[in-house]
């Protein structure tokens, strides 16, 4: 990740409905910021449709999107 910072991740404005959903779930400011990150919404054939926020992609029935997760831990379980 040389030269890559969390600030480099594109984000989207979250509308009031999704902000309220996050606040109702006791999300803090950091969680709200993470859920505003932009991800790629796709159709059933993996064609790019539009950018969506994480909260929009995961709310209710959600939106198809490209995603992966990487969790790294050191010998101190950090």
C-alpha positions as CSV (number, residue, x, y, z in Angstrom):
1,X,0.0,0.0,0.0
2,X,2.9,2.4,-0.6
3,X,1.5,5.9,-0.9
4,X,-2.1,4.8,-0.3
5,X,-4.1,6.4,2.5
6,X,-7.7,6.0,3.7
7,X,-8.2,9.6,2.6
8,X,-7.6,8.4,-1.0
9,X,-10.8,6.3,-1.0
10,X,-13.6,8.1,-2.9
11,X,-16.7,8.8,-0.9
12,X,-20.2,9.8,-1.6
13,X,-22.7,12.1,0.1
14,X,-25.1,10.0,2.2
15,X,-28.7,11.2,2.0
16,X,-30.6,12.0,5.2
17,X,-32.5,8.6,5.2
18,X,-29.3,6.6,5.2
19,X,-27.7,8.9,7.8
20,X,-30.7,8.3,10.1
21,X,-30.4,4.6,9.6
22,X,-26.8,4.7,10.6
23,X,-27.4,6.9,13.6
24,X,-30.3,4.7,14.7
25,X,-27.9,1.7,14.7
26,X,-25.6,3.7,17.0
27,X,-22.9,4.2,14.3
28,X,-20.2,6.7,15.3
29,X,-18.7,9.3,13.0
30,X,-15.9,7.0,11.9
31,X,-18.5,4.2,11.0
32,X,-20.6,6.7,9.1
33,X,-17.6,7.9,7.2
34,X,-16.6,4.3,6.3
35,X,-20.2,3.6,5.1
36,X,-20.0,6.6,2.8
37,X,-17.2,5.1,0.8
38,X,-18.0,4.7,-2.9
39,X,-18.2,1.2,-4.4
40,X,-19.1,-0.1,-7.8
41,X,-22.7,-1.1,-8.3
42,X,-23.2,-3.7,-11.0
43,X,-25.9,-5.6,-12.8
44,X,-26.4,-9.4,-12.9
45,X,-23.7,-9.7,-15.6
46,X,-21.1,-7.6,-13.6
47,X,-21.5,-4.6,-15.9
48,X,-20.9,-1.4,-14.0
49,X,-24.1,0.5,-13.4
50,X,-23.2,3.3,-11.0
51,X,-21.3,4.3,-8.0
52,X,-23.1,3.6,-4.7
53,X,-22.2,4.1,-1.0
54,X,-21.6,1.1,1.2
55,X,-24.7,1.9,3.2
56,X,-26.9,2.0,0.1
57,X,-25.4,-1.2,-1.2
58,X,-26.0,-3.0,2.1
59,X,-29.4,-1.6,3.2
60,X,-32.6,-3.6,2.9
61,X,-32.2,-6.0,-0.1
62,X,-29.1,-4.1,-1.2
63,X,-27.5,-3.5,-4.5
64,X,-25.3,-5.8,-6.4
65,X,-21.7,-4.6,-6.1
66,X,-18.1,-5.6,-6.4
67,X,-16.5,-6.2,-3.1
68,X,-13.7,-7.9,-1.2
69,X,-12.4,-7.8,2.3
70,X,-8.8,-8.2,3.6
71,X,-8.1,-8.5,7.3
72,X,-4.5,-8.4,8.4
73,X,-3.3,-9.3,11.9
74,X,0.2,-9.2,13.3
75,X,1.6,-11.5,16.0
76,X,0.0,-9.3,18.6
77,X,-3.5,-9.8,17.1
78,X,-3.7,-6.1,16.1
